[in-house]
Amino acid sequence: MTETTKKGNGLAVAGFILGILAVVFSFFLLTGWLTWILAVLALIFGLIGCFGNKKNKGLALIAVILAVGSVCIYQFRTIPKYKSILTEVATGLSEEKVNEALENLGDALKDAAQEATEEAPAE
């Protein structure tokens, strides 16, 4: 056998395996950084495998699809998490602003009442 018939597309296989791992880890919210690393590596290996030799091009294309899909899955799973955090922050900020405004209004009313009683002519 010649070397060209033995030679496969190892990058496509590596990208495919990394893509599968990225999809698996994308379902866990605490492993976001791992999902991104695996997805980027799967994407790089898959793209290199697509433009490499003709063997396993389908596997390389699947690696690219898995990489993009894993990032999409992870991002869609984190939307409710970030939405609840942002809602809590926005609610907390608005309550603080309202309380601060009420305190300022109360202080202003007290000061105005004091000034009015001091300036009123004595009868």
Sequence and secondary structure as in RCSB ss.txt:
>XXXX:A:sequence
MTETTKKGNGLAVAGFILGILAVVFSFFLLTGWLTWILAVLALIFGLIGCFGNKKNKGLALIAVILAVGSVCIYQ
FRTIPKYKSILTEVATGLSEEKVNEALENLGDALKDAAQEATEEAPAE
>XXXX:A:secstr
  HHHH   HHHHHHHHHHHHHHHHHT GGGHHHHHHHHHHHHHHHHHHHHS STTHHHHHHHHHHHHHHHHHHH
HHHHHHHHHHHHHHHHHHHHHHHHHHHHHHHHHHHHHHHHHHHHS   
